[in-house]
Structure formats: C-alpha cells, structure tokens
C-alpha cells in the first residue's frame, strides 16, 4: 500500500443548540432539524471506518460547553468505542469550549483514545499500514480563555512525519477570539509537518515548505452566520510511502446545511415575479446540498421599481415566500427573510438634475455617436445608476 490516511476534524460542538432557525418555523421542523444535527458525528465515525483510516485527530471543541451535555457525552463514547473496535486510535485536544478539567470523560474512554494534557505537549507514535511512523503531538486548553502561546511548546518535537494538534487562531483572525495565538511563521518554522488545527470554522488548507497547516472547519453548520454556511465536514490526509503528507481532501459530514442567498430584484418588474426569482435562486444551493435539508437566510437586494409595493405587502410576502420555498426545500426552510432593496432611480427625472448622473446622461443623449449600440447604451446607464446609487 503506497498511501495511508488519517482523518482530521475539529469544532464538533456536540450538544450545541441550533441558532438562527427563525421564529416562523413550526415545532416539527425545528425538532427534526435538532435531531438531524446529531447525525454529523455518526457520519464522521462511519467515514473513518469505511475509509479504514489509520487514526483520527479531533482538534478541539468536541463539545459546545465545558459542562458536556450528557446526551452528547454518550454519543461520543459510543462513537469512540466503534472506532476502537475497528482498531482506529483517536487523538483529542480540548479547546476553548471544552477545556480539559476534572469533568472530562477520560476515565470512561477506550484505551485507544489519547487525550492530550494541558501542561506540556504529549506525543504518540503510530505505525501506518504502509510502514511509515507518524508522530502525533498535541496539547489541550486548561481554561476557556487560553492566552498561552502554545505553539512554542512544539519546538522540541522530533520525527520525520509529525502531526501537530492545536486549537489556535492563526494570525489573529478577527471573526474568532484570539485564543492560544500563533503566527504563520511560527507554524512554518516548527518541526511539525502537518498542523491539524481547530477553532476557525471556515475551512482553510495552506501549504508550507514542510507540509501543510489546515482547518477542516466545523463538523456541522449551526446557523446562517456566514462562517456556519456551506458544506461542513472533515479532512482526509494521505501519508505517502516516503512519509510526506499529500494535500488534504475535504469530505462533507453535515446532516443539514445552512446557506445565505441573495436575490437581486433590479430586473424584476412585477410583484408576482418575486417568487419565481427566489425559487430560481434556490436551485444552485439546493444542488450543492445534495439532498440535505437546506435552511436559508434570504436577502432581497437591488434597485427595484416595486420597492414601495414590497414594503406595503412585506408581512404577507414573508408568508408567501416561505410557503413557496417549503415546496422545494423539503424538510428545510427559509429561516430569515431580510430586505436591503431600494427604490429604483427615475432616469427621466435624473436627466433633468444638475448632478453627476444627470450630466452624464445628458451627454449621452446629446451625442448618440458616443455609444451607437442601444444595448450597450442601456448597459452603461444601468452601470452608472448602480455605481452612483450605491454611493448615496
């Protein structure tokens, strides 16, 4: 066998309540969604077993809170037992949501599970089926607000194929709290060849002179926040026969999906056409969801002639769009509908104004030879209107 594979996951947030489901959802849809998100961890376990991975790395925030919801603890225990029965060792680093305290499950875990300590980086060696020996090194948070620069603790690790497991904010990304801070330079100059990171919910795979540093993103989206939308899952990493790490491969494990969809109403001329435009805009994210229930934050945008009519009928429009979307979203739903559209500019009125837009339109009218193609002239007018209207 030339290559062997391990699985890198992070930010499972088991036991987390779903956020941003919206007040208009019925209890049945809400409860069904809550039940579905619990399947994501089972999907991870199924994937690890079916792919016959050599080991699994969980890089922090396995649980959503330090209290560790009892049902989530049970689900984790059963999943880890399945991996143990399949001969797959697991390495766990705890993060800011589930710092390693006396309340941890360590005493109940299978012997094949390694929980990294908080006081120093611990290492284990795994001999892969292709004969390569991989050193897996990691450290856990001792408190939620972890301010230690933990990356420095990996400086003395040795080995020709080293996986470093760390929950950290590389470069201080502003969308996430800056726990266990580190820089790209610190990652690249360390003895680690593959950094299995957690904390950032956006998937990110980055090559270094020695190998890779990567965030798999969270296992299951939880809301329509931008970082929670789209496909969520894990990374599979092949270890080649010479000990090098191949580029990580993403595999979705989410059981339902959140998306943000914008619908431009600038070319919609009638109120009754809005629903058709919304349904058309849902086609692409529905295709990407591949049969998963889809929960959508819908935003109506653009400069439109029917803005006043939409405002006047807004409450009934919400109901109408939700009902129409339900027919294609199945067990998903529109969880939020927002409006950022604006009234269309009256070009006739603007031509009479002594402002920049008016003067440009007057110049185009005065010299038809400037742009002698009607379609191009219309496109120029639309572009001018969009640019100047957006700056108001």
VENUR-V361918 format. One line per field, one symbol per residue. ss: DSSP state (H for helix, E for strand, C for the rest). psi: psi as a letter, one per 40 degrees, with the letter a starting at -180 (. if undefined). burial: + if it has 24 or more other C-alpha atoms within 12 Angstrom, else -. Layout:
ss=???
psi=???
burial=???
This chain:
ss=CCCEEEEEECCCCECCCCCCCCCCCCHHHHHHHHHHHCHHHHHHHHHHHHCCCCEEEEECCCECCCCCCHHHHHHHHHHHHHHHHCCCEEEEECCCCCCCCCCCCHHHCCCCEEECCCCCCEEEEEECCCCCEEEEEECCCCCCCCCCCHHHHHCCCCCCCEEEEEECCECCCCCCCCCCCECHHHHHCCCCCEEEEECCCCCEEEECCCCEEEECCCCCCCCCCHHHCCCCEEEEEEECCCCCECCCEEEECCCEEEEEEEEECCCCCCHHHHHHHHHHHHHHHHHHHCCCEEEEEEEEECEECCHHHHHHCHHHHHHHHHHHHHHHHCCCEEEEEEECCEECCCHHHHHCCCCHHHHHHHHHHHCHHHCCCHHHHHHHHHHHHHHHHHCC
psi=hdiiiihhiifdfhehihifeieeiidddddddddddeedddddddddddefidihhhfifdidieeghddddddddddddddddefhihhhhiaddfihaeeieddeiidehhhiideihiiihhhideehhhhhiiiiieidgheigdddeedeiiieghhhhhhighefhdeiigifiiidddddeiehdhhgiidhehhhhhiiddbihiheiidhieaeideeiahibihhhhhieeeihihihhhheieiiiihhhhhedeheideeddddddddeddddddefeihhhhhhhhiihiefddddddfdddddddddddddddebeaihehhiheiiiihhdddddeifadddddddddddgdedhehddddddddddddddddde.
burial=--++++++++++++++++-+++--+---++--++-++++++++++-+++-++++++++++++++++++---++-+++-++++++-++++++++++++++++--+++--++-+++++++-+++++++-++--+++++++++++-+-+-+++++++--+-+-++++++++++------++++++-+-+++-+++++++++++++++++-+-++++++++++++++++-++++++++++++++--++++++++++++++++++++++++-+--+--++-+++-++--++--+--+++++++++++++-++--+------++--++--++-++-+++++++++-+++++-+---------++-++--+----------------++-+++--+---
